[in-house]
């Protein structure tokens, strides 16, 4: 039997319009799925059934009176670093254990104005510092495909919730890989927009020069529907772009014939397993069949991005978290978890007057080098394609093996994040890991030049029309 | 590649002090080694000649973003204080920073 929580956003909108079911029924099915599966998966930190059902009732009224918003009645999961007025927002840190924001993040204000319903807040690495959810001060979210494994992070709760149908879609945020990465390990679609395409206002800051809110969804069309609402300039975020927002759903319908695909040689690292490389290359062949051309390109070695990202992100983390002093809201600094302390320590070190030239200024110069490198590559090709994460989802506990686990997992997404480029993460196959018997999703990324979101939607949708990887679902016990 | 970074216990404690963090005895060595691991991973940047490069500005090229200096609706005093651990007579209450 099919339940309404298994629908895509597009399917649900159609069903609601045709009066096949109500917003309240849709929300009830999501809440039932959460009740049944979330005690094991632990995707959500906070679920608000009463608020969600009240919002659903209002959405049904709006639909009945012909005042439906663009996404009226669509229940979403929201990463717990987005301020939602009246709903506990912890960023998975005990520092903010009882913080209830008095305002909405711009993303939330826009989603609510469009009629969406917030089911609850999803788990992340504390303050988004990580790629596993293991640094959450509360608990680790488990991967719906194999609950002995990690979902990726930092938006791991959102990705797991989408993959397990505990919502219709979700919001995540990416500083470097935090949307594309968990989408890869959980087998869903993740869209990281160009830096500045979506306002950061009201999102608990990690690295302000890189943070980009983005949707995690079951299909690329659903990502287009959400991005359509949340993209655009915001007076509360001076780094948001004044450029006009495209028509993303229309972009999904465009042909991709003639698109030039670049395969960055340096991204197909020797340590990446053949299964992953093969799945990505099979996907590239699909694009070729649809009329795209493919060529190899040379990129700056991504190892430099790990170094630059480690310096700049941690410097910005140290600066951003210095405002958390426990005076205006939240607990005092003794409540900082180990990973936050780790990053604040290194960020403070590289910003110290004595070492600024060696680390912070050097990092900012190499970041310019990375941006220039991409600019020259996008004179040759339209997009780049590669694996997203260098490995399949590892076992719970893997992030404790190194102090820079996040940076290492994010090696293939850090360069484009540092350059502020948009990136799409989509499922492109499955493989059985050497240390397990359950098949796990493989994710690939498509990187475009600044503000090329429409092209990424065209490519993503063409691929999801030609293949069915995104339709595969984990068996939930 | 240049040699590994050396980091002392005193330097670690100084960084913690600058960041307003208090480390327990067991934490000092843990965070010293983590800090060293993070710094070691940045050494590869020394391979790159950046002499003639400028530091990056805004990454998608925005410059001079202005808006009118107009007062707009904002949080009420009550809302602003709602999450404060300690408040008094409409103000945030904080620890004394100056000795008497």
Interface residues (C-beta under 8 A of the other chain):
Chain A: X98 X99 X100 X102 X103 X194 X195 X196 X209 X210 X235 X238 X239 X241 X303 X304 X306 X307 X308 X310 X311 X314 X318 X322 X325 X326 X327 X328 X329 X330 X331 X333 X334 X336 X338 X341 X342 X344 X345 X346 X348 X349 X350 X352 X359 X361 X362 X363 X364 X365 X366 X367 X368 X369 X371 X402 X403 X404 X407 X418 X419 X420 X450 X451
Chain B: X12 X15 X16 X18 X19 X20 X21 X22 X23 X27 X30 X31 X33 X34 X35 X37 X38 X39 X41 X42 X43 X44 X45 X48 X50 X53 X54 X55 X56 X58 X59 X60 X62 X65 X67 X75 X79 X80 X82 X83 X84 X85 X86 X92 X94
